[in-house]
């Protein structure tokens, strides 16, 4: 019985020694985990995604009675908020950080549609959101945001005023 145990022990040692060259060869291949290549278009991609998100949120908020415009703006933000949070977290694994914040100053500069042939009412701004009264309904006219995209290559910051379709 003792000889059999020693034989098993010797066989295990030989098998372990046979794996040493395999492990050495594996390490010599220079294995490195997959890392995302830097994407120079991060800012454009974020802007495009933000445009789509604002369009969807504006569609849900548009149509409320003008007297309920504050609630419509709240609906706009409630719809957009979780989607923007997802956008901000979407590329963290690739070392890309995104931050989106409302820009009230840029929203204040938005000119609301008007003029001959248009019977539109007043515009109101709440932070970075601009709404207008049209036929006693609330219409989201624009939303303004500061966007900051940080990668290992640097930071891109820009202001985006989005006019939903």
FIVO-256928 format. One record per atom (N, C-alpha, C): residue number from 1; atom name; x, y, z. Coordinates in steps of 0.02 Angstrom, whole numbers, plus 32768, in hexadecimal, padded with zeros to 4 digits. Example, Ala and Ser with C-alpha at 12.3 -4.5 7.8 and 13.67 -1.06 7.14 Angstrom:
% residues 2
SITE num atome   xx   yy   zz
SITE   1     N 8294 7EE4 8186
SITE   1    CA 8267 7F1F 8186
SITE   1     C 8294 7F5B 8186
SITE   2     N 8282 7F90 8162
SITE   2    CA 82AC 7FCB 8165
SITE   2     C 8285 8002 818A
END
This chain:
% residues 165
SITE num atome   xx   yy   zz
SITE   1     N 8029 7FC5 8000
SITE   1    CA 8000 8000 8000
SITE   1     C 802C 803F 8000
SITE   2     N 8063 803C 8026
SITE   2    CA 808F 8075 802B
SITE   2     C 80B0 8084 7FE7
SITE   3     N 80C2 804E 7FC2
SITE   3    CA 80E2 8058 7F82
SITE   3     C 80B1 8077 7F50
SITE   4     N 8073 8063 7F55
SITE   4    CA 8040 807E 7F28
SITE   4     C 8035 80C9 7F34
SITE   5     N 8035 80DF 7F72
SITE   5    CA 802E 8125 7F82
SITE   5     C 8069 814D 7F69
SITE   6     N 80A5 8131 7F6F
SITE   6    CA 80E0 8153 7F56
SITE   6     C 80DE 8159 7F0A
SITE   7     N 80C4 8124 7EE9
SITE   7    CA 80BF 8126 7EA0
SITE   7     C 808E 815C 7E89
SITE   8     N 8057 8163 7EAC
SITE   8    CA 8026 8197 7E9B
SITE   8     C 8045 81DC 7EA6
SITE   9     N 806B 81E4 7EDC
SITE   9    CA 808B 8224 7EEA
SITE   9     C 80BF 8235 7EB4
SITE  10     N 80E6 8205 7E9E
SITE  10    CA 8118 8210 7E6A
SITE  10     C 80F5 8221 7E28
SITE  11     N 80BF 8200 7E18
SITE  11    CA 809A 820E 7DDA
SITE  11     C 807E 8255 7DDB
SITE  12     N 8065 826C 7E14
SITE  12    CA 804A 82B0 7E1A
SITE  12     C 8082 82E3 7E11
SITE  13     N 80BD 82D5 7E2C
SITE  13    CA 80F5 8303 7E25
SITE  13     C 810B 8308 7DDC
SITE  14     N 810C 82CE 7DB9
SITE  14    CA 8120 82CE 7D72
SITE  14     C 80ED 82F6 7D49
SITE  15     N 80AD 82ED 7D58
SITE  15    CA 8078 8312 7D33
SITE  15     C 807F 835D 7D40
SITE  16     N 808D 8371 7D7D
SITE  16    CA 8095 83B8 7D8E
SITE  16     C 80D1 83D5 7D69
SITE  17     N 8108 83B0 7D66
SITE  17    CA 8144 83C7 7D43
SITE  17     C 8137 83CD 7CF7
SITE  18     N 810C 83A4 7CDD
SITE  18    CA 80FC 83A7 7C95
SITE  18     C 80D4 83E6 7C85
SITE  19     N 80B0 8401 7CB4
SITE  19    CA 8089 843E 7CA9
SITE  19     C 80B3 847D 7CAC
SITE  20     N 80EE 847B 7CC8
SITE  20    CA 8119 84B6 7CCE
SITE  20     C 812A 84D3 7C89
SITE  21     N 8140 84AB 7C58
SITE  21    CA 814F 84C9 7C17
SITE  21     C 8111 84E6 7BF5
SITE  22     N 80D7 84C7 7BFF
SITE  22    CA 8099 84E1 7BE3
SITE  22     C 808A 8526 7C00
SITE  23     N 8090 852E 7C40
SITE  23    CA 8084 856F 7C60
SITE  23     C 80B6 85A3 7C49
SITE  24     N 80F5 858F 7C42
SITE  24    CA 8129 85BE 7C2B
SITE  24     C 811A 85D5 7BE3
SITE  25     N 8105 85A7 7BB8
SITE  25    CA 80F6 85B9 7B73
SITE  25     C 80BA 85E8 7B71
SITE  26     N 8089 85DC 7B9B
SITE  26    CA 804D 8606 7B9D
SITE  26     C 8060 864E 7BB1
SITE  27     N 808C 8655 7BE2
SITE  27    CA 80A1 8697 7BF8
SITE  27     C 80CC 86BB 7BC4
SITE  28     N 80F0 8695 7B9B
SITE  28    CA 811A 86B4 7B68
SITE  28     C 80F2 86D1 7B2E
SITE  29     N 80B4 86BC 7B26
SITE  29    CA 808A 86D7 7AF0
SITE  29     C 8076 871F 7AFE
SITE  30     N 8082 8738 7B39
SITE  30    CA 8072 877E 7B4A
SITE  30     C 8028 8789 7B51
SITE  31     N 8005 875B 7B6D
SITE  31    CA 7FBD 8762 7B76
SITE  31     C 7FAD 87A0 7B9E
SITE  32     N 7F7D 87C6 7B87
SITE  32    CA 7F64 8800 7BAB
SITE  32     C 7F18 8801 7BA3
SITE  33     N 7EF4 8815 7BD6
SITE  33    CA 7EAB 8816 7BD0
SITE  33     C 7E95 8847 7B9A
SITE  34     N 7E5C 8839 7B7C
SITE  34    CA 7E42 8865 7B48
SITE  34     C 7E31 88A9 7B64
SITE  35     N 7E4A 88DD 7B44
SITE  35    CA 7E3E 8922 7B59
SITE  35     C 7E21 8947 7B1E
SITE  36     N 7DEE 896D 7B2A
SITE  36    CA 7DCE 8993 7AF3
SITE  36     C 7DFF 89C7 7AD7
SITE  37     N 7E01 89CB 7A97
SITE  37    CA 7E2A 89FE 7A76
SITE  37     C 7E0B 8A42 7A82
SITE  38     N 7E34 8A76 7A89
SITE  38    CA 7E17 8AB8 7A90
SITE  38     C 7DED 8ACA 7A54
SITE  39     N 7DB3 8AE7 7A60
SITE  39    CA 7D85 8AFA 7A2A
SITE  39     C 7D83 8B46 7A27
SITE  40     N 7D9C 8B63 79F2
SITE  40    CA 7D9D 8BAC 79EE
SITE  40     C 7D58 8BCC 79E6
SITE  41     N 7D26 8BA3 79D9
SITE  41    CA 7CE3 8BBD 79CD
SITE  41     C 7CB5 8BB7 7A09
SITE  42     N 7CD1 8BB0 7A45
SITE  42    CA 7CA7 8BA9 7A81
SITE  42     C 7C76 8BE3 7A88
SITE  43     N 7C8E 8C20 7A7F
SITE  43    CA 7C62 8C5A 7A86
SITE  43     C 7C29 8C59 7A55
SITE  44     N 7C37 8C47 7A16
SITE  44    CA 7C02 8C43 79E4
SITE  44     C 7BD0 8C0C 79F4
SITE  45     N 7BE9 8BD4 7A0C
SITE  45    CA 7BBC 8B9C 7A1E
SITE  45     C 7B8F 8BB0 7A58
SITE  46     N 7BAB 8BD0 7A8A
SITE  46    CA 7B83 8BE5 7AC4
SITE  46     C 7B4F 8C19 7AAE
SITE  47     N 7B63 8C49 7A83
SITE  47    CA 7B35 8C7C 7A6B
SITE  47     C 7AFB 8C5C 7A44
SITE  48     N 7B0A 8C2C 7A19
SITE  48    CA 7AD6 8C0A 79F3
SITE  48     C 7AA6 8BE4 7A20
SITE  49     N 7AC1 8BC1 7A52
SITE  49    CA 7A97 8B9C 7A80
SITE  49     C 7A6C 8BCD 7AA9
SITE  50     N 7A89 8C04 7ABF
SITE  50    CA 7A64 8C36 7AE6
SITE  50     C 7A2C 8C54 7ABB
SITE  51     N 7A39 8C61 7A7C
SITE  51    CA 7A05 8C7B 7A4F
SITE  51     C 79C9 8C4C 7A4D
SITE  52     N 79D6 8C0B 7A44
SITE  52    CA 799F 8BDA 7A41
SITE  52     C 7979 8BD7 7A83
SITE  53     N 799D 8BD8 7ABB
SITE  53    CA 797C 8BD5 7AFC
SITE  53     C 7950 8C12 7B08
SITE  54     N 7968 8C4D 7AF5
SITE  54    CA 7940 8C8A 7AFE
SITE  54     C 7902 8C88 7AD1
SITE  55     N 790A 8C70 7A93
SITE  55    CA 78D0 8C6A 7A67
SITE  55     C 7899 8C3E 7A86
SITE  56     N 78AD 8C05 7AA1
SITE  56    CA 787D 8BD6 7AC0
SITE  56     C 785C 8BF5 7AFD
SITE  57     N 7883 8C15 7B28
SITE  57    CA 7868 8C34 7B65
SITE  57     C 783A 8C6E 7B53
SITE  58     N 784C 8C96 7B21
SITE  58    CA 7822 8CCF 7B0C
SITE  58     C 77E0 8CB7 7AF1
SITE  59     N 77E1 8C80 7ACC
SITE  59    CA 77A3 8C64 7AB1
SITE  59     C 7772 8C51 7AE8
SITE  60     N 778D 8C35 7B1E
SITE  60    CA 7761 8C22 7B56
SITE  60     C 7746 8C5E 7B7C
SITE  61     N 776D 8C94 7B80
SITE  61    CA 775A 8CCE 7BA7
SITE  61     C 772E 8CFE 7B7F
SITE  62     N 7734 8CFE 7B3E
SITE  62    CA 770E 8D2C 7B13
SITE  62     C 76C4 8D17 7B12
SITE  63     N 7699 8D4B 7B13
SITE  63    CA 7651 8D3E 7B0E
SITE  63     C 762B 8D49 7B4E
SITE  64     N 764E 8D53 7B84
SITE  64    CA 762B 8D61 7BC3
SITE  64     C 760C 8DA7 7BBF
SITE  65     N 75D5 8DB3 7BE1
SITE  65    CA 75B8 8DF7 7BE1
SITE  65     C 75EC 8E2A 7BFA
SITE  66     N 75E9 8E66 7BDE
SITE  66    CA 7619 8E9A 7BF0
SITE  66     C 7618 8EA8 7C3A
SITE  67     N 75DE 8EA4 7C5A
SITE  67    CA 75D9 8EB1 7CA1
SITE  67     C 7602 8E7D 7CC9
SITE  68     N 7610 8E44 7CAA
SITE  68    CA 7636 8E0F 7CCC
SITE  68     C 767E 8E09 7CB1
SITE  69     N 7699 8E41 7C99
SITE  69    CA 76DC 8E40 7C7B
SITE  69     C 7712 8E2C 7CAD
SITE  70     N 770A 8E3F 7CEB
SITE  70    CA 773C 8E2B 7D1E
SITE  70     C 773E 8DDF 7D25
SITE  71     N 7703 8DC0 7D24
SITE  71    CA 7700 8D77 7D28
SITE  71     C 771D 8D58 7CE8
SITE  72     N 7712 8D78 7CAF
SITE  72    CA 772D 8D5E 7C70
SITE  72     C 7779 8D60 7C71
SITE  73     N 7795 8D96 7C8C
SITE  73    CA 77DE 8D9A 7C92
SITE  73     C 77F7 8D65 7CC2
SITE  74     N 77D2 8D59 7CF7
SITE  74    CA 77E4 8D24 7D26
SITE  74     C 77E2 8CE0 7D04
SITE  75     N 77AF 8CD4 7CDA
SITE  75    CA 77AA 8C96 7CB4
SITE  75     C 77E6 8C8E 7C85
SITE  76     N 77F8 8CC5 7C64
SITE  76    CA 7832 8CC5 7C37
SITE  76     C 7871 8CAF 7C5D
SITE  77     N 787C 8CCE 7C96
SITE  77    CA 78B8 8CBE 7CBE
SITE  77     C 78B5 8C77 7CDA
SITE  78     N 787A 8C62 7CEF
SITE  78    CA 7872 8C1F 7D0C
SITE  78     C 787F 8BE9 7CD7
SITE  79     N 786A 8BF7 7C99
SITE  79    CA 7876 8BC8 7C63
SITE  79     C 78C0 8BC8 7C4F
SITE  80     N 78DD 8C02 7C4B
SITE  80    CA 7922 8C09 7C33
SITE  80     C 7956 8BF5 7C67
SITE  81     N 7948 8C03 7CA6
SITE  81    CA 797A 8BF8 7CDB
SITE  81     C 7999 8BB3 7CDD
SITE  82     N 7970 8B7D 7CE2
SITE  82    CA 798E 8B3A 7CE5
SITE  82     C 79B4 8B28 7CA5
SITE  83     N 799C 8B40 7C6D
SITE  83    CA 79BE 8B30 7C2E
SITE  83     C 7A01 8B54 7C29
SITE  84     N 7A05 8B91 7C41
SITE  84    CA 7A45 8BB5 7C42
SITE  84     C 7A74 8B93 7C74
SITE  85     N 7A5A 8B7D 7CAC
SITE  85    CA 7A84 8B59 7CDD
SITE  85     C 7AA2 8B1A 7CBD
SITE  86     N 7A7A 8AF7 7C96
SITE  86    CA 7A93 8ABC 7C73
SITE  86     C 7AC8 8ACF 7C40
SITE  87     N 7ABC 8B05 7C1C
SITE  87    CA 7AEE 8B1E 7BEC
SITE  87     C 7B2F 8B2F 7C0F
SITE  88     N 7B2B 8B4E 7C4A
SITE  88    CA 7B67 8B61 7C6F
SITE  88     C 7B8F 8B24 7C86
SITE  89     N 7B6C 8AEE 7C95
SITE  89    CA 7B8E 8AB1 7CAD
SITE  89     C 7BA0 8A80 7C76
SITE  90     N 7B87 8A8A 7C3A
SITE  90    CA 7B8B 8A57 7C06
SITE  90     C 7BD2 8A44 7BF2
SITE  91     N 7C02 8A6F 7BF5
SITE  91    CA 7C45 8A5F 7BDE
SITE  91     C 7C79 8A62 7C16
SITE  92     N 7C63 8A60 7C54
SITE  92    CA 7C93 8A62 7C8B
SITE  92     C 7CC5 8A29 7C88
SITE  93     N 7CAF 89EE 7C72
SITE  93    CA 7CDB 89B5 7C6B
SITE  93     C 7D12 89C0 7C38
SITE  94     N 7D06 89EC 7C09
SITE  94    CA 7D38 89FD 7BD7
SITE  94     C 7D5F 8A3B 7BEA
SITE  95     N 7D5B 8A50 7C28
SITE  95    CA 7D7F 8A8A 7C43
SITE  95     C 7D68 8ACB 7C21
SITE  96     N 7D27 8AD0 7C14
SITE  96    CA 7D0A 8B0D 7BF8
SITE  96     C 7CD6 8B25 7C2A
SITE  97     N 7CE0 8B61 7C43
SITE  97    CA 7CB0 8B7E 7C73
SITE  97     C 7C8A 8BB6 7C4F
SITE  98     N 7C48 8BB6 7C57
SITE  98    CA 7C1D 8BE8 7C37
SITE  98     C 7BF5 8C0A 7C6E
SITE  99     N 7BF0 8C4C 7C6A
SITE  99    CA 7BC8 8C73 7C99
SITE  99     C 7B9D 8CA3 7C71
SITE 100     N 7B5B 8CA2 7C7D
SITE 100    CA 7B2C 8CCD 7C5A
SITE 100     C 7B06 8CF5 7C8F
SITE 101     N 7B07 8D38 7C88
SITE 101    CA 7AE3 8D64 7CB6
SITE 101     C 7ABE 8D99 7C8E
SITE 102     N 7A84 8DAE 7CA8
SITE 102    CA 7A5D 8DE2 7C87
SITE 102     C 7A83 8E24 7C87
SITE 103     N 7A78 8E4B 7C52
SITE 103    CA 7A99 8E8C 7C4C
SITE 103     C 7A63 8EC1 7C44
SITE 104     N 7A51 8EE3 7C79
SITE 104    CA 7A1E 8F16 7C78
SITE 104     C 7A31 8F53 7C50
SITE 105     N 7A71 8F64 7C4F
SITE 105    CA 7A89 8F9E 7C29
SITE 105     C 7A7F 8F94 7BDE
SITE 106     N 7A91 8F58 7BC6
SITE 106    CA 7A87 8F4A 7B7F
SITE 106     C 7A3D 8F47 7B6E
SITE 107     N 7A13 8F2E 7B9C
SITE 107    CA 79CB 8F2B 7B8F
SITE 107     C 79AE 8F71 7B8C
SITE 108     N 79C9 8F9F 7BB3
SITE 108    CA 79AF 8FE4 7BB2
SITE 108     C 79BB 9006 7B6F
SITE 109     N 79EC 8FEE 7B49
SITE 109    CA 79FB 900B 7B08
SITE 109     C 79D1 8FEE 7ACF
SITE 110     N 79A8 8FBC 7ADE
SITE 110    CA 7980 8F9C 7AAA
SITE 110     C 7947 8FCB 7A96
SITE 111     N 7942 8FD7 7A55
SITE 111    CA 790B 9000 7A3A
SITE 111     C 78D1 8FD1 7A29
SITE 112     N 7898 8FDF 7A46
SITE 112    CA 785E 8FB6 7A38
SITE 112     C 783F 8FC8 79F5
SITE 113     N 7823 8F98 79D3
SITE 113    CA 7803 8FA5 7992
SITE 113     C 77CB 8FD7 7999
SITE 114     N 77C3 9000 7968
SITE 114    CA 778E 9032 7967
SITE 114     C 778D 9054 7923
SITE 115     N 776A 9089 791E
SITE 115    CA 7769 90AF 78E0
SITE 115     C 7728 90A9 78BB
SITE 116     N 7725 90C6 787E
SITE 116    CA 76E8 90C5 7856
SITE 116     C 76D0 907E 7848
SITE 117     N 7690 9073 784F
SITE 117    CA 7674 9032 7840
SITE 117     C 767A 9000 7879
SITE 118     N 7697 9014 78AF
SITE 118    CA 769E 8FE7 78E8
SITE 118     C 767A 9005 7924
SITE 119     N 764D 8FE0 793F
SITE 119    CA 7627 8FF7 7979
SITE 119     C 763F 8FD2 79B7
SITE 120     N 7681 8FD9 79C5
SITE 120    CA 769D 8FB8 79FF
SITE 120     C 769D 8FE8 7A3A
SITE 121     N 7698 8FCA 7A75
SITE 121    CA 7697 8FF2 7AB1
SITE 121     C 76DC 8FFE 7ACE
SITE 122     N 76DD 900C 7B0D
SITE 122    CA 771A 901D 7B31
SITE 122     C 7748 8FE0 7B38
SITE 123     N 7788 8FF0 7B41
SITE 123    CA 77BA 8FBE 7B51
SITE 123     C 77CD 8FC5 7B9A
SITE 124     N 77DB 8F8D 7BB9
SITE 124    CA 77F4 8F8D 7BFE
SITE 124     C 7830 8F60 7C01
SITE 125     N 785F 8F74 7C2C
SITE 125    CA 789B 8F4E 7C36
SITE 125     C 789E 8F38 7C7F
SITE 126     N 78AF 8EF9 7C87
SITE 126    CA 78B8 8EDD 7CCA
SITE 126     C 78FB 8EB8 7CC9
SITE 127     N 792E 8ED8 7CE3
SITE 127    CA 7971 8EBB 7CDF
SITE 127     C 7985 8EB7 7C96
SITE 128     N 7995 8E7B 7C7F
SITE 128    CA 79AA 8E71 7C3A
SITE 128     C 7972 8E5D 7C0C
SITE 129     N 7933 8E60 7C22
SITE 129    CA 78FB 8E4A 7BF9
SITE 129     C 78D2 8E87 7BE4
SITE 130     N 78C0 8E89 7BA3
SITE 130    CA 7898 8EC0 7B88
SITE 130     C 7857 8EA2 7B6E
SITE 131     N 781F 8EBE 7B85
SITE 131    CA 77DD 8EA8 7B6E
SITE 131     C 77B7 8EE4 7B51
SITE 132     N 7788 8ED6 7B24
SITE 132    CA 7760 8F0B 7B06
SITE 132     C 7718 8EF4 7B04
SITE 133     N 76EB 8F26 7B0A
SITE 133    CA 76A3 8F19 7B06
SITE 133     C 768E 8F1B 7ABD
SITE 134     N 766F 8EE4 7AA7
SITE 134    CA 7655 8EE0 7A63
SITE 134     C 7610 8EC0 7A67
SITE 135     N 75DD 8EE8 7A54
SITE 135    CA 7597 8ED0 7A57
SITE 135     C 7587 8EB6 7A9C
SITE 136     N 759D 8EDB 7ACF
SITE 136    CA 7591 8ECB 7B15
SITE 136     C 75B1 8E89 7B2B
SITE 137     N 75E3 8E73 7B06
SITE 137    CA 7608 8E36 7B1A
SITE 137     C 7652 8E49 7B25
SITE 138     N 7672 8E22 7B4E
SITE 138    CA 76B9 8E2B 7B5C
SITE 138     C 76E2 8E04 7B29
SITE 139     N 7712 8E27 7B0A
SITE 139    CA 773E 8E08 7AD9
SITE 139     C 7786 8E14 7AF0
SITE 140     N 77AD 8DDF 7AF5
SITE 140    CA 77F4 8DE6 7B05
SITE 140     C 7817 8DFF 7AC6
SITE 141     N 7832 8E3B 7ACA
SITE 141    CA 7852 8E5B 7A91
SITE 141     C 789C 8E4C 7A8F
SITE 142     N 78BD 8E4A 7AC8
SITE 142    CA 7905 8E3F 7ACA
SITE 142     C 791A 8E28 7B0F
SITE 143     N 7955 8E0A 7B11
SITE 143    CA 7975 8DF8 7B50
SITE 143     C 79C0 8E02 7B46
SITE 144     N 79DF 8E21 7B77
SITE 144    CA 7A26 8E31 7B72
SITE 144     C 7A4E 8E0C 7BA8
SITE 145     N 7A87 8DF1 7B93
SITE 145    CA 7AB0 8DC9 7BC0
SITE 145     C 7AFA 8DD8 7BB7
SITE 146     N 7B1E 8DD2 7BEE
SITE 146    CA 7B67 8DD1 7BED
SITE 146     C 7B7A 8D87 7BEE
SITE 147     N 7BA5 8D73 7BC1
SITE 147    CA 7BBB 8D2D 7BBD
SITE 147     C 7C06 8D2C 7BC6
SITE 148     N 7C1C 8CFD 7BF0
SITE 148    CA 7C64 8CF5 7BFD
SITE 148     C 7C74 8CAB 7BF4
SITE 149     N 7CA2 8C9C 7BC5
SITE 149    CA 7CB6 8C58 7BB7
SITE 149     C 7D00 8C53 7BC8
SITE 150     N 7D11 8C26 7BF6
SITE 150    CA 7D56 8C1E 7C0C
SITE 150     C 7D6D 8BD7 7BFA
SITE 151     N 7DA6 8BD4 7BD6
SITE 151    CA 7DC5 8B94 7BC5
SITE 151     C 7E0D 8B96 7BDE
SITE 152     N 7E31 8B60 7BD2
SITE 152    CA 7E78 8B5F 7BE5
SITE 152     C 7EA0 8B8F 7BBB
SITE 153     N 7E85 8BA3 7B81
SITE 153    CA 7EA8 8BD2 7B55
SITE 153     C 7E9B 8C1B 7B67
SITE 154     N 7E69 8C29 7B90
SITE 154    CA 7E5A 8C6E 7BA2
SITE 154     C 7E10 8C79 7BAC
SITE 155     N 7DFD 8CB8 7BAF
SITE 155    CA 7DB7 8CCA 7BBD
SITE 155     C 7D9D 8CF7 7B85
SITE 156     N 7D5F 8CE9 7B71
SITE 156    CA 7D3C 8D12 7B41
SITE 156     C 7CFF 8D2E 7B64
SITE 157     N 7CF5 8D6F 7B60
SITE 157    CA 7CBB 8D8E 7B80
SITE 157     C 7C9A 8DBB 7B4C
SITE 158     N 7C57 8DB8 7B4A
SITE 158    CA 7C33 8DE2 7B1B
SITE 158     C 7BEC 8DEE 7B34
SITE 159     N 7BCC 8E22 7B1A
SITE 159    CA 7B86 8E31 7B29
SITE 159     C 7B5C 8E1E 7AED
SITE 160     N 7B25 8DFE 7AFB
SITE 160    CA 7AF9 8DE6 7AC4
SITE 160     C 7AB2 8DFE 7AD1
SITE 161     N 7A96 8E23 7AA1
SITE 161    CA 7A50 8E37 7AA3
SITE 161     C 7A2B 8E0C 7A72
SITE 162     N 79FB 8DE6 7A8C
SITE 162    CA 79D8 8DB5 7A65
SITE 162     C 7990 8DCD 7A5A
SITE 163     N 797B 8DCF 7A1C
SITE 163    CA 7936 8DE2 7A0A
SITE 163     C 7914 8DA2 79F3
SITE 164     N 78E8 8D86 7A1C
SITE 164    CA 78C6 8D48 7A0A
SITE 164     C 789F 8D4F 79C9
SITE 165     N 7898 8D19 79A5
SITE 165    CA 7872 8D18 7967
SITE 165     C 7828 8D19 7974
END
